[in-house]
Structures are given as C-alpha cells and as structure tokens.
Amino acid sequence: MNENGERSPIISLSKVVKIYNPQRPNCVEVLKGVDLDVVSGEMLAVVGASGVGKSTLLHLMGTLDRPTSGTIRFGALDVSGMDNIELARFRNRTIGFVFQFHHLLPEFTALENTMMPALISRISRPEAEAGAKDILERVGLGHRTKHKPGELSGGEQQRVALARALMMKPEILLADEPTGNLDARTGEQIIDLLIALNSETNLTTVIVTHNTTIAGKMFRRVMVENGLVEEI
C-alpha cells in the first residue's frame, strides 16, 4: 500500500504498443499505446469484440510476448530488459495461467499434471506431490488425483489446469476465456471458484472474457477497443 493506504499496482502498462510484422507492408497494429494498472488483489475482467487484442494484452501482461514499444512493470520491476531465460523464471514463480484449452498432458494423472511447474523448478518430488494434493483438494478434486485427463469431465480438466496454475503460489493469475469450452453451469462453478480463491488468498486475477455475465461478476472491468483500453 502507498502512504495514503491505497493498494499499489502489481502490474503497470505504460504506452504499450504491439505491432505484428512491423517491418512488412501487411503489419498489424493491435495495441496502440495502452495504459493500464492492475492493483494488487483485485479481480479485473478484460472484454471486447473478437479480434480486438484481448488475448494479446493478456500475453503481454504475462510476459509470454514482448511489446513493440512501451513498458511493462511488475511493482518496481521493469521486465522489458530481461532475456528469455530470466523471463521464464520470473513467470514460473510469479504468474499462473489458465487458458480456454486446458493443455493437460494426457499421459499423466491429475496429480502429475498439477505437480509439473514445481518439478520444472527442481522442487523435490515429495514436496511437489504434497503441494499438488493440497491444491487439488482445494479445487474439489482430492478424490480424482490418480485419474488421467481422458477420465475427467471438461469442468474437472479445467480445475486441474487451475490447480496447476496455482502450484507455485503465484501473485497473479491470468485467465484467457477459462470457461469458453464449458457449459454454462460448469463455467459458473469455475468462476465462483476463482472469486473464492481471490477472496481467500488475495490472488490478483485478470480474466479475458466475451461473456457479459462473467464480466459482471468481476470487481472491475475494462474494454479493449480500437487498440486502446478504457474503463467501463
């Protein structure tokens, strides 16, 4: 918090531009100078029409892509100067991702999929397994740890993906259309779980969605339009 007792931004984008194929005649300017602060502990919905750059914005916030120009800060840390290895390490310990497609490894169990980020970070298998069991219990899958993705429903698979995203206890969770492949009831359960996690752990959460009902449940909403971001 700052000296006025207000929560400080955990992510700050300043004059962020993203152009694809910038050196070619067919270049596409997706973002045209975005300014956006995400405050620690908030839940933010990013909405907008298809193709306006919502996912691009999320990928930039998650350091999965780099801006053409502008700066992206996490607290006081400017990540623009980091090389790819440094960024990968930063992502693994700071940011969790949930996508529309769960991207689970089909040959591994729910427990093994959840453990993966910890094993990549060279955390011991016993410690990783204990942590993964706790998280799977929290997302309601304590009884499904030994099941492979093909043995789980769509909602259960997305819960495993969420557990995996939370494995390293990230400060930030970024979700790109996390209910896009789920029926309305299951999707609502996933969103309610995200809201509960935010309330219980103060997990900063940014959700890209075209679903107005989901967006309406978030505490703050912004719209991507004409390459810029506006509060709504």
C-alpha positions as CSV (number, residue, x, y, z in Angstrom):
1,M,0.0,0.0,0.0
2,N,1.1,3.6,-0.6
3,E,1.3,6.3,2.1
4,N,-2.4,7.0,1.6
5,G,-3.4,3.4,2.5
6,E,-4.2,2.6,-1.1
7,R,-3.2,-0.7,-2.7
8,S,-0.3,-0.3,-5.2
9,P,-0.4,-1.6,-8.8
10,I,1.1,-5.0,-9.2
11,I,1.1,-4.7,-13.0
12,S,1.6,-1.4,-14.8
13,L,1.5,-1.0,-18.6
14,S,2.6,2.4,-20.0
15,K,2.2,3.4,-23.6
16,V,2.3,-0.3,-24.7
17,V,2.2,-0.8,-28.5
18,K,2.0,-4.2,-30.2
19,I,2.6,-4.5,-33.9
20,Y,2.8,-7.8,-35.7
21,N,5.1,-7.9,-38.7
22,P,6.3,-4.3,-38.1
23,Q,8.8,-4.3,-40.9
24,R,6.3,-5.5,-43.5
25,P,3.6,-3.8,-45.6
26,N,1.0,-6.1,-44.1
27,C,1.8,-5.1,-40.5
28,V,-1.0,-5.2,-38.0
29,E,-1.1,-2.7,-35.1
30,V,-3.1,-4.5,-32.4
31,L,-2.4,-2.2,-29.4
32,K,-1.8,1.5,-29.9
33,G,-0.5,2.8,-26.6
34,V,-2.2,1.1,-23.8
35,D,-2.0,2.5,-20.3
36,L,-3.3,0.1,-17.6
37,D,-2.7,-0.5,-13.9
38,V,-3.8,-3.7,-12.2
39,V,-4.0,-3.3,-8.4
40,S,-2.7,-6.0,-6.1
41,G,-5.6,-8.3,-5.0
42,E,-8.2,-7.1,-7.5
43,M,-10.3,-9.1,-10.0
44,L,-10.3,-7.5,-13.4
45,A,-12.3,-8.5,-16.5
46,V,-11.0,-7.6,-19.9
47,V,-13.8,-7.5,-22.5
48,G,-14.2,-6.6,-26.1
49,A,-15.2,-7.9,-29.5
50,S,-13.4,-10.9,-31.1
51,G,-10.0,-10.0,-32.6
52,V,-9.5,-6.6,-30.9
53,G,-6.4,-7.8,-28.9
54,K,-7.7,-9.0,-25.6
55,S,-5.5,-12.2,-25.7
56,T,-2.6,-10.2,-27.0
57,L,-2.9,-7.9,-24.0
58,L,-3.0,-10.8,-21.6
59,H,0.0,-12.4,-23.2
60,L,1.9,-9.2,-22.8
61,M,0.9,-8.9,-19.2
62,G,2.0,-12.5,-18.7
63,T,5.4,-11.8,-20.4
64,L,4.6,-14.6,-22.9
65,D,5.1,-11.9,-25.6
66,R,7.0,-8.6,-25.7
67,P,5.6,-5.2,-26.6
68,T,6.8,-3.4,-29.7
69,S,7.3,-0.3,-27.6
70,G,6.2,0.9,-24.1
71,T,7.0,-0.5,-20.7
72,I,5.5,-3.3,-18.5
73,R,6.3,-3.3,-14.8
74,F,5.6,-5.7,-12.0
75,G,5.8,-3.5,-9.0
76,A,9.1,-1.6,-9.4
77,L,10.5,-4.3,-11.7
78,D,10.7,-3.4,-15.4
79,V,10.7,-6.7,-17.2
80,S,11.5,-5.3,-20.7
81,G,15.2,-5.7,-20.1
82,M,15.0,-9.4,-19.1
83,D,16.2,-12.1,-21.5
84,N,14.1,-15.1,-22.3
85,I,15.6,-17.3,-19.5
86,E,15.1,-14.6,-16.9
87,L,11.5,-14.1,-18.1
88,A,10.8,-17.8,-17.9
89,R,12.0,-17.9,-14.3
90,F,10.0,-14.8,-13.4
91,R,6.8,-16.2,-15.0
92,N,7.2,-19.6,-13.2
93,R,7.3,-18.1,-9.8
94,T,5.1,-15.0,-10.2
95,I,2.3,-15.8,-12.7
96,G,-0.2,-18.6,-13.1
97,F,-2.0,-19.1,-16.4
98,V,-5.4,-20.7,-17.3
99,F,-6.4,-20.9,-20.9
100,Q,-9.6,-21.8,-22.8
101,F,-8.0,-25.1,-23.7
102,H,-6.6,-26.8,-20.6
103,H,-3.4,-28.1,-22.2
104,L,-3.1,-31.0,-19.8
105,L,-0.6,-33.8,-20.7
106,P,-2.9,-36.8,-21.5
107,E,-0.4,-39.5,-20.3
108,F,-0.1,-38.0,-16.8
109,T,-2.6,-38.1,-13.9
110,A,-4.3,-35.0,-12.4
111,L,-1.7,-35.1,-9.6
112,E,1.3,-35.3,-12.0
113,N,-0.1,-32.5,-14.3
114,T,-0.5,-30.3,-11.2
115,M,3.0,-31.0,-10.0
116,M,4.7,-30.2,-13.3
117,P,5.6,-26.5,-12.6
118,A,7.2,-27.5,-9.3
119,L,9.2,-30.3,-10.9
120,I,10.4,-27.9,-13.6
121,S,11.6,-25.6,-10.8
122,R,13.5,-28.6,-9.3
123,I,11.4,-28.8,-6.2
124,S,11.7,-32.3,-4.7
125,R,9.0,-34.8,-5.8
126,P,7.7,-35.4,-2.3
127,E,7.3,-31.7,-1.7
128,A,5.7,-31.1,-5.1
129,E,3.3,-34.1,-4.6
130,A,2.2,-32.8,-1.2
131,G,1.6,-29.3,-2.5
132,A,-0.3,-30.7,-5.5
133,K,-2.6,-32.8,-3.3
134,D,-3.4,-29.8,-1.2
135,I,-4.3,-27.7,-4.2
136,L,-6.4,-30.4,-5.9
137,E,-8.3,-30.8,-2.6
138,R,-8.9,-27.1,-2.6
139,V,-10.4,-27.1,-6.2
140,G,-12.6,-30.1,-5.3
141,L,-10.6,-32.9,-6.9
142,G,-9.0,-34.5,-4.0
143,H,-10.7,-37.8,-4.9
144,R,-9.5,-37.6,-8.6
145,T,-5.8,-37.3,-8.2
146,K,-5.0,-40.6,-9.9
147,H,-7.2,-40.0,-12.9
148,K,-5.8,-39.0,-16.3
149,P,-7.4,-36.1,-18.3
150,G,-9.4,-38.5,-20.5
151,E,-11.1,-39.9,-17.4
152,L,-12.2,-36.4,-16.3
153,S,-15.1,-34.2,-17.3
154,G,-14.4,-30.9,-19.1
155,G,-15.0,-29.0,-15.8
156,E,-12.7,-31.3,-13.9
157,Q,-10.0,-30.9,-16.5
158,Q,-10.2,-27.1,-16.2
159,R,-10.0,-27.5,-12.4
160,V,-6.8,-29.4,-12.8
161,A,-5.5,-26.7,-15.1
162,L,-6.4,-24.2,-12.4
163,A,-4.6,-26.3,-9.8
164,R,-1.5,-26.4,-12.0
165,A,-1.6,-22.6,-12.4
166,L,-1.7,-22.2,-8.6
167,M,1.0,-24.8,-7.9
168,M,3.8,-22.2,-7.4
169,K,1.6,-19.9,-5.3
170,P,1.7,-17.1,-7.9
171,E,1.0,-13.5,-7.1
172,I,-1.0,-13.1,-10.3
173,L,-3.5,-15.4,-12.1
174,L,-4.2,-14.7,-15.8
175,A,-7.1,-16.5,-17.4
176,D,-8.0,-16.4,-21.1
177,E,-11.6,-17.4,-21.7
178,P,-11.3,-20.0,-18.9
179,T,-15.0,-21.1,-19.4
180,G,-15.1,-20.9,-23.2
181,N,-15.3,-24.7,-23.7
182,L,-17.6,-25.4,-20.7
183,D,-21.4,-25.5,-20.4
184,A,-23.0,-22.5,-18.6
185,R,-23.4,-24.3,-15.2
186,T,-19.8,-25.7,-15.1
187,G,-18.4,-22.4,-16.3
188,E,-20.2,-20.6,-13.5
189,Q,-18.7,-23.0,-11.0
190,I,-15.2,-22.3,-12.3
191,I,-15.8,-18.5,-12.0
192,D,-17.2,-18.9,-8.5
193,L,-14.1,-20.9,-7.5
194,L,-11.8,-18.1,-8.9
195,I,-13.8,-15.5,-6.9
196,A,-13.4,-17.6,-3.7
197,L,-9.7,-18.0,-4.3
198,N,-9.3,-14.3,-4.8
199,S,-11.2,-13.6,-1.6
200,E,-9.3,-16.2,0.5
201,T,-5.8,-15.6,-0.8
202,N,-5.9,-12.0,-2.2
203,L,-4.8,-13.5,-5.6
204,T,-4.7,-10.8,-8.2
205,T,-6.8,-12.2,-11.1
206,V,-7.3,-10.9,-14.7
207,I,-9.8,-12.7,-16.8
208,V,-10.3,-12.2,-20.6
209,T,-13.9,-13.0,-21.5
210,H,-16.6,-12.2,-24.0
211,N,-19.2,-13.4,-21.5
212,T,-21.0,-10.4,-20.1
213,T,-22.4,-12.4,-17.2
214,I,-18.8,-13.4,-16.1
215,A,-17.6,-9.9,-16.6
216,G,-20.4,-8.6,-14.4
217,K,-19.1,-10.7,-11.5
218,M,-15.7,-9.1,-11.6
219,F,-15.0,-6.1,-9.3
220,R,-13.6,-4.0,-12.2
221,R,-14.0,-4.2,-16.0
222,V,-12.1,-2.7,-18.9
223,M,-12.8,-2.8,-22.6
224,V,-10.3,-3.2,-25.5
225,E,-11.4,-1.2,-28.4
226,N,-9.5,0.5,-31.3
227,G,-6.2,-0.6,-29.9
228,L,-6.8,1.1,-26.5
229,V,-8.1,0.1,-23.1
230,E,-11.0,2.0,-21.4
231,E,-12.7,1.6,-18.1
232,I,-16.4,0.5,-18.3
